[in-house]
Amino acid sequence: MKNSERSFARRIDLTSLQLFVAVCELGSIGRAADREYIAASAVSKRLSDLEAAVDTALLYRHSRGVTLTPAGESLLHHARNVLYGLERMQGELSEYSDGVRGHVRMHATISSIVQFLPEDLGSFAREHSQIKIDLQEHLSADVLQAVHEGTADIGICNMGQTDPNGLQTRPYRADHLVLVAPEDHPLTERTAVSFDEVLDWDVVGLHGGSSISLAMRGAATRSGTTLRQRIQVTSLDAMCRMIDNGLGVGLIPHRAFELMHGVGRLRSVPLTDAWAQRTLSLVARDFDALPVTSRLLVEHLGKGWEPAAPNAT
């Protein structure tokens, strides 16, 4: 470390960084002070000292609170990385006393969690019993953001047409979407359907930010048709129950539907659209720079990759 870098590191106070992040998240020095159980004047003083240390303004202060300057936006990104790194260090070191050699923070989409991860993580845990896995379910966009910000070591999501924004990706599993409808629905008599035909019916879908909902809206826009999505839910089993009770049809990954086949009197029909064939991807900032524990998990998860097979009911 150069002398100038060492001097800068000594000027930055971790408590001030924590308070700075709190102020940014809440948009108010007063609210941050309440949350952190410290006087607002003390928070303000620490922020002023932090601005002096970096020799630039970090916040615009106004009567309704504070907003970030461009320099503040940059510091917020780096401050979160520093604090997350410290939390991770504390967590990993504390677990050595319990015999746990490390842990991996993973964020993944519901499609990967329902279809593949239970078996994959179960087999990994049996091979590496001293590695702890922290798994959270999120939308694809939120998975990418978590990996980018450092709150997750690795992610699994459907990239679709999403820009990885500097993140590295590797294929994890292929899946394909099928139409799910009550068994007496007219479309279930078909061996395959296009999404254009689905647009004639009410649709039950996952919440608007899910990759399936985004794909459906994009396909409807390209067809010049309005998507008749009346009901949005947050789980695949709730979606199947809505469909079973005549509230519409829906799109679900084929393997997920097979695993939930006992939910209602439903049938699946393959979609012929190219976008219904999907690749779930492993995502990381830099796979080679991951801790050993994370690299072991990535290697294990990568063993299941096979290109997509033709649709089948």
KEBA-530086 format. One record per residue (C-alpha): residue in three letters; x, y, z. Coordinates in pm, 1 decimal, padded with zeros to 6 digits. Layout:
N
NODE   residuo          X          Y          Z
NODE       ALA          X          Y          Z
...
//
This chain:
313
NODE   residuo          X          Y          Z
NODE       MET    00000.0    00000.0    00000.0
NODE       LYS    00133.1    00343.0   -00095.6
NODE       ASN    00177.2    00610.1    00171.8
NODE       SER   -00104.4    00818.5    00019.3
NODE       GLU   -00339.3    00516.5    00025.6
NODE       ARG   -00244.2    00434.0    00384.0
NODE       SER   -00308.3    00793.7    00488.8
NODE       PHE   -00651.3    00790.3    00320.3
NODE       ALA   -00746.9    00463.7    00490.2
NODE       ARG   -00659.0    00610.7    00828.8
NODE       ARG   -00880.5    00914.3    00765.5
NODE       ILE   -01188.8    00700.9    00694.5
NODE       ASP   -01383.3    00600.1    01003.8
NODE       LEU   -01597.8    00285.8    00978.6
NODE       THR   -01865.2    00422.2    01211.5
NODE       SER   -01894.3    00728.6    00988.9
NODE       LEU   -01931.3    00502.2    00685.7
NODE       GLN   -02211.8    00312.9    00860.3
NODE       LEU   -02389.6    00637.7    00946.9
NODE       PHE   -02339.5    00768.6    00592.3
NODE       VAL   -02505.6    00454.8    00448.1
NODE       ALA   -02792.2    00487.5    00697.8
NODE       VAL   -02849.1    00852.3    00601.5
NODE       CYS   -02847.9    00756.5    00231.7
NODE       GLU   -03097.1    00474.6    00284.5
NODE       LEU   -03337.4    00686.2    00490.1
NODE       GLY   -03285.0    01020.0    00314.6
NODE       SER   -03268.4    01201.4    00645.9
NODE       ILE   -03005.8    01269.9    00910.9
NODE       GLY   -03274.4    01271.7    01181.2
NODE       ARG   -03423.8    00935.9    01081.8
NODE       ALA   -03076.6    00782.6    01054.4
NODE       ALA   -02992.0    00914.9    01400.8
NODE       ASP   -03308.5    00758.8    01544.1
NODE       ARG   -03236.6    00424.2    01381.9
NODE       GLU   -02874.3    00417.8    01494.6
NODE       TYR   -02951.1    00550.8    01847.8
NODE       ILE   -02720.8    00851.4    01820.4
NODE       ALA   -02780.6    01226.9    01839.5
NODE       ALA   -02855.4    01395.2    01508.2
NODE       SER   -02586.0    01654.8    01580.3
NODE       ALA   -02329.8    01374.6    01619.8
NODE       VAL   -02435.6    01222.8    01286.6
NODE       SER   -02407.2    01561.4    01117.3
NODE       LYS   -02059.2    01613.8    01264.7
NODE       ARG   -01940.1    01273.4    01143.3
NODE       LEU   -02074.2    01341.7    00794.1
NODE       SER   -01893.0    01676.8    00785.2
NODE       ASP   -01571.7    01504.1    00898.2
NODE       LEU   -01620.6    01240.0    00628.7
NODE       GLU   -01662.8    01507.8    00363.0
NODE       ALA   -01346.7    01675.5    00489.6
NODE       ALA   -01159.6    01343.9    00474.5
NODE       VAL   -01253.9    01286.3    00108.8
NODE       ASP   -01226.4    01659.7    00030.9
NODE       THR   -01558.7    01683.3   -00150.7
NODE       ALA   -01930.0    01727.7   -00079.2
NODE       LEU   -02119.9    01401.8   -00045.0
NODE       LEU   -02472.7    01523.9    00029.4
NODE       TYR   -02707.5    01797.1   -00079.9
NODE       ARG   -02879.9    01917.2    00237.2
NODE       HIS   -03226.6    02068.4    00208.7
NODE       SER   -03533.5    02119.8    00425.0
NODE       ARG   -03686.8    01779.6    00342.0
NODE       GLY   -03373.9    01578.7    00405.1
NODE       VAL   -03065.4    01494.6    00202.5
NODE       THR   -02981.7    01366.7   -00145.5
NODE       LEU   -02656.8    01232.9   -00282.1
NODE       THR   -02405.7    01425.0   -00487.7
NODE       PRO   -02229.4    01231.0   -00767.3
NODE       ALA   -01936.4    01177.1   -00529.7
NODE       GLY   -02181.8    01057.4   -00265.3
NODE       GLU   -02326.1    00801.1   -00508.1
NODE       SER   -01976.9    00665.5   -00564.6
NODE       LEU   -01893.6    00654.9   -00194.3
NODE       LEU   -02223.3    00478.8   -00115.9
NODE       HIS   -02134.8    00198.8   -00356.8
NODE       HIS   -01787.5    00154.8   -00205.7
NODE       ALA   -01907.3    00196.9    00152.8
NODE       ARG   -02159.9   -00082.7    00111.3
NODE       ASN   -01888.2   -00308.3   -00028.1
NODE       VAL   -01659.5   -00230.9    00266.7
NODE       LEU   -01932.4   -00289.7    00526.7
NODE       TYR   -02059.5   -00607.1    00360.6
NODE       GLY   -01701.6   -00732.1    00351.0
NODE       LEU   -01661.6   -00666.4    00721.3
NODE       GLU   -01990.4   -00842.7    00799.8
NODE       ARG   -01880.7   -01139.5    00594.1
NODE       MET   -01541.3   -01147.5    00763.8
NODE       GLN   -01704.7   -01137.7    01106.9
NODE       GLY   -01950.6   -01411.7    01012.2
NODE       GLU   -01691.0   -01643.0    00865.5
NODE       LEU   -01444.7   -01597.8    01152.5
NODE       SER   -01713.0   -01653.5    01415.8
NODE       GLU   -01814.8   -01978.2    01247.0
NODE       TYR   -01465.8   -02129.4    01271.7
NODE       SER   -01526.8   -02184.8    01642.3
NODE       ASP   -01827.0   -02400.7    01546.3
NODE       GLY   -01627.5   -02604.0    01295.3
NODE       VAL   -01781.9   -02435.3    00989.8
NODE       ARG   -01508.9   -02369.4    00736.6
NODE       GLY   -01693.5   -02096.2    00554.0
NODE       HIS   -02021.3   -01993.7    00399.4
NODE       VAL   -02161.0   -01886.7    00065.3
NODE       ARG   -02423.7   -01616.9    00016.1
NODE       MET   -02650.7   -01699.4   -00275.1
NODE       HIS   -02952.1   -01523.7   -00424.2
NODE       ALA   -03167.4   -01713.2   -00673.4
NODE       THR   -03498.9   -01693.1   -00856.3
NODE       ILE   -03805.2   -01896.6   -00769.0
NODE       SER   -03770.1   -02098.8   -01091.4
NODE       SER   -03424.8   -02224.8   -00996.2
NODE       ILE   -03524.0   -02282.0   -00632.9
NODE       VAL   -03832.3   -02486.7   -00717.3
NODE       GLN   -03685.8   -02686.2   -01003.9
NODE       PHE   -03322.7   -02760.5   -00931.1
NODE       LEU   -03161.7   -02616.8   -00618.8
NODE       PRO   -03305.9   -02850.2   -00352.8
NODE       GLU   -03131.3   -03152.0   -00506.7
NODE       ASP   -02816.5   -02962.0   -00603.4
NODE       LEU   -02769.1   -02794.0   -00266.6
NODE       GLY   -02859.1   -03112.3   -00082.7
NODE       SER   -02589.6   -03312.4   -00261.3
NODE       PHE   -02338.4   -03030.8   -00208.2
NODE       ALA   -02417.4   -03016.7    00164.0
NODE       ARG   -02361.1   -03390.9    00193.5
NODE       GLU   -02018.5   -03356.5    00030.0
NODE       HIS   -01921.8   -03037.9    00219.0
NODE       SER   -02100.1   -03053.9    00551.7
NODE       GLN   -01891.6   -02774.1    00703.3
NODE       ILE   -01982.7   -02513.5    00443.3
NODE       LYS   -02291.5   -02309.3    00525.1
NODE       ILE   -02512.1   -02181.3    00242.7
NODE       ASP   -02723.8   -01868.5    00291.4
NODE       LEU   -02992.3   -01872.8    00020.2
NODE       GLN   -03249.5   -01601.0   -00050.1
NODE       GLU   -03519.4   -01594.9   -00317.3
NODE       HIS   -03533.7   -01282.5   -00534.1
NODE       LEU   -03639.2   -01161.6   -00877.4
NODE       SER   -03378.0   -01183.3   -01153.5
NODE       ALA   -03310.9   -00807.5   -01151.4
NODE       ASP   -03263.8   -00811.1   -00774.4
NODE       VAL   -03029.9   -01112.2   -00796.8
NODE       LEU   -02808.4   -00921.7   -01040.9
NODE       GLN   -02813.0   -00612.1   -00820.9
NODE       ALA   -02718.9   -00812.7   -00511.0
NODE       VAL   -02421.9   -00973.5   -00686.2
NODE       HIS   -02314.8   -00638.4   -00830.9
NODE       GLU   -02331.5   -00468.6   -00489.1
NODE       GLY   -02159.9   -00758.1   -00311.4
NODE       THR   -02449.6   -00866.8   -00090.1
NODE       ALA   -02443.4   -01206.3   -00264.1
NODE       ASP   -02136.2   -01403.4   -00368.0
NODE       ILE   -02316.2   -01582.4   -00649.3
NODE       GLY   -02659.9   -01563.0   -00806.3
NODE       ILE   -02882.2   -01775.3   -01024.9
NODE       CYS   -03129.4   -01604.0   -01254.5
NODE       ASN   -03274.8   -01588.2   -01601.5
NODE       MET   -03066.3   -01333.6   -01790.4
NODE       GLY   -03295.3   -01311.9   -02095.5
NODE       GLN   -03197.8   -00993.4   -02276.3
NODE       THR   -03060.6   -00835.3   -01957.0
NODE       ASP   -02725.3   -00657.9   -01973.6
NODE       PRO   -02493.3   -00830.6   -01721.7
NODE       ASN   -02337.5   -00487.9   -01648.7
NODE       GLY   -01986.4   -00623.6   -01604.0
NODE       LEU   -02086.1   -00941.7   -01419.2
NODE       GLN   -01964.7   -01281.8   -01533.8
NODE       THR   -02212.5   -01556.8   -01620.9
NODE       ARG   -02204.4   -01932.3   -01669.9
NODE       PRO   -02491.5   -02159.9   -01773.8
NODE       TYR   -02659.9   -02345.7   -01487.7
NODE       ARG   -02968.7   -02523.7   -01621.0
NODE       ALA   -03202.6   -02505.1   -01919.9
NODE       ASP   -03576.3   -02493.5   -01875.7
NODE       HIS   -03875.8   -02420.8   -02094.2
NODE       LEU   -04210.4   -02262.6   -02028.3
NODE       VAL   -04539.9   -02441.1   -02079.5
NODE       LEU   -04898.0   -02321.4   -02081.5
NODE       VAL   -05089.3   -02445.5   -01778.1
NODE       ALA   -05469.0   -02454.4   -01793.4
NODE       PRO   -05762.1   -02649.9   -01645.5
NODE       GLU   -05779.7   -02993.1   -01804.7
NODE       ASP   -06111.6   -02907.6   -01978.5
NODE       HIS   -05977.5   -02584.3   -02130.1
NODE       PRO   -05989.1   -02569.2   -02514.7
NODE       LEU   -05613.3   -02510.0   -02542.3
NODE       THR   -05528.1   -02833.1   -02357.9
NODE       GLU   -05654.1   -03029.6   -02660.7
NODE       ARG   -05354.9   -02899.0   -02855.9
NODE       THR   -05012.5   -03067.6   -02873.7
NODE       ALA   -04845.6   -02724.0   -02869.9
NODE       VAL   -04952.8   -02358.3   -02874.1
NODE       SER   -04800.8   -02023.1   -02956.1
NODE       PHE   -04818.0   -01739.1   -02709.4
NODE       ASP   -05026.9   -01539.2   -02959.5
NODE       GLU   -05305.8   -01792.9   -02898.2
NODE       VAL   -05268.8   -01753.7   -02521.1
NODE       LEU   -05328.8   -01379.3   -02555.2
NODE       ASP   -05697.1   -01449.5   -02625.8
NODE       TRP   -05740.7   -01560.0   -02262.0
NODE       ASP   -05712.1   -01410.5   -01915.0
NODE       VAL   -05370.5   -01481.1   -01766.1
NODE       VAL   -05266.6   -01555.3   -01408.9
NODE       GLY   -04903.3   -01458.8   -01356.4
NODE       LEU   -04626.8   -01396.9   -01110.6
NODE       HIS   -04568.3   -01038.6   -00994.4
NODE       GLY   -04474.9   -00783.5   -01258.0
NODE       GLY   -04098.8   -00787.2   -01204.7
NODE       SER   -04058.1   -01161.0   -01261.1
NODE       SER   -03875.6   -01273.4   -01574.6
NODE       ILE   -04181.6   -01467.6   -01695.2
NODE       SER   -04410.0   -01163.7   -01659.6
NODE       LEU   -04156.5   -00944.8   -01838.5
NODE       ALA   -04126.6   -01198.9   -02120.6
NODE       MET   -04504.7   -01220.4   -02157.5
NODE       ARG   -04544.1   -00842.5   -02170.6
NODE       GLY   -04265.6   -00816.0   -02426.4
NODE       ALA   -04425.4   -01083.6   -02645.7
NODE       ALA   -04766.1   -00915.8   -02617.7
NODE       THR   -04615.7   -00580.2   -02717.5
NODE       ARG   -04447.0   -00735.7   -03021.4
NODE       SER   -04783.6   -00884.0   -03120.8
NODE       GLY   -04958.5   -00551.1   -03078.5
NODE       THR   -05192.8   -00705.8   -02821.8
NODE       THR   -05271.0   -00618.9   -02461.7
NODE       LEU   -05180.2   -00884.4   -02206.8
NODE       ARG   -05494.6   -00971.4   -02009.5
NODE       GLN   -05314.2   -01038.1   -01682.8
NODE       ARG   -05579.4   -00994.6   -01414.7
NODE       ILE   -05418.0   -01174.3   -01124.1
NODE       GLN   -05059.6   -01160.1   -00998.5
NODE       VAL   -04925.8   -01385.9   -00723.4
NODE       THR   -04585.8   -01450.3   -00568.8
NODE       SER   -04562.9   -01829.9   -00581.9
NODE       LEU   -04609.3   -02101.5   -00842.7
NODE       ASP   -04840.2   -02311.0   -00625.9
NODE       ALA   -05072.5   -02013.0   -00568.4
NODE       MET   -05068.2   -01953.9   -00942.5
NODE       CYS   -05173.5   -02315.5   -01009.2
NODE       ARG   -05456.0   -02292.3   -00755.4
NODE       MET   -05589.0   -01976.9   -00922.6
NODE       ILE   -05577.3   -02146.9   -01262.7
NODE       ASP   -05746.2   -02459.3   -01124.2
NODE       ASN   -06035.9   -02242.4   -01007.0
NODE       GLY   -06100.6   -02100.4   -01352.4
NODE       LEU   -05938.9   -01760.0   -01309.0
NODE       GLY   -05721.7   -01782.4   -01618.2
NODE       VAL   -05428.2   -01968.7   -01772.2
NODE       GLY   -05058.8   -01922.3   -01701.8
NODE       LEU   -04700.1   -01994.7   -01800.3
NODE       ILE   -04483.1   -02207.5   -01573.0
NODE       PRO   -04145.7   -02379.5   -01617.8
NODE       HIS   -04212.9   -02738.5   -01726.2
NODE       ARG   -04019.8   -02911.9   -01446.8
NODE       ALA   -04179.8   -02688.9   -01183.0
NODE       PHE   -04524.1   -02792.1   -01309.8
NODE       GLU   -04425.2   -03158.7   -01298.7
NODE       LEU   -04312.0   -03122.0   -00938.1
NODE       MET   -04645.8   -02958.8   -00843.7
NODE       HIS   -04864.4   -03188.5   -01049.7
NODE       GLY   -05089.4   -03265.2   -00754.7
NODE       VAL   -05212.1   -02905.3   -00738.1
NODE       GLY   -05552.6   -02912.1   -00906.5
NODE       ARG   -05685.8   -03072.0   -01224.2
NODE       LEU   -05445.4   -02908.1   -01465.0
NODE       ARG   -05265.8   -02992.6   -01787.1
NODE       SER   -04961.4   -02841.9   -01956.6
NODE       VAL   -04908.7   -02764.6   -02324.2
NODE       PRO   -04566.0   -02673.3   -02469.3
NODE       LEU   -04513.5   -02323.3   -02607.6
NODE       THR   -04367.6   -02300.0   -02956.6
NODE       ASP   -04212.7   -01954.3   -02906.6
NODE       ALA   -03831.4   -01940.4   -02903.7
NODE       TRP   -03826.6   -01722.4   -02590.3
NODE       ALA   -03998.5   -02002.2   -02396.2
NODE       GLN   -03667.0   -02191.4   -02408.0
NODE       ARG   -03464.3   -02037.0   -02128.1
NODE       THR   -03121.2   -02062.1   -01972.1
NODE       LEU   -03079.3   -02012.1   -01600.1
NODE       SER   -02735.6   -01863.6   -01538.9
NODE       LEU   -02485.2   -01859.6   -01256.8
NODE       VAL   -02370.2   -01502.5   -01195.4
NODE       ALA   -02068.1   -01361.3   -01010.5
NODE       ARG   -01850.8   -01053.6   -01016.4
NODE       ASP   -01545.4   -01264.6   -01097.1
NODE       PHE   -01566.4   -01643.2   -01070.4
NODE       ASP   -01188.6   -01681.1   -01038.1
NODE       ALA   -01173.5   -01429.8   -00750.9
NODE       LEU   -01443.8   -01600.7   -00542.9
NODE       PRO   -01349.5   -01754.5   -00206.2
NODE       VAL   -01269.2   -02124.6   -00218.7
NODE       THR   -01606.1   -02216.2   -00065.1
NODE       SER   -01797.1   -02026.8   -00335.7
NODE       ARG   -01581.8   -02173.1   -00613.2
NODE       LEU   -01656.8   -02522.8   -00485.4
NODE       LEU   -02029.1   -02454.1   -00501.7
NODE       VAL   -02007.3   -02299.2   -00849.5
NODE       GLU   -01817.9   -02604.3   -00975.0
NODE       HIS   -02077.0   -02835.1   -00821.4
NODE       LEU   -02371.9   -02644.4   -00967.3
NODE       GLY   -02211.6   -02627.9   -01311.6
NODE       LYS   -02213.7   -03007.2   -01343.4
NODE       GLY   -02587.9   -03008.2   -01414.0
NODE       TRP   -02574.3   -02799.3   -01731.1
NODE       GLU   -02724.8   -02956.1   -02041.3
NODE       PRO   -02857.5   -02768.4   -02348.2
NODE       ALA   -03232.7   -02737.3   -02372.9
NODE       ALA   -03421.3   -03041.8   -02500.4
NODE       PRO   -03731.6   -03015.6   -02723.1
NODE       ASN   -04055.6   -02938.9   -02541.0
NODE       ALA   -04262.7   -03226.9   -02415.2
NODE       THR   -04578.9   -03246.0   -02210.9
//
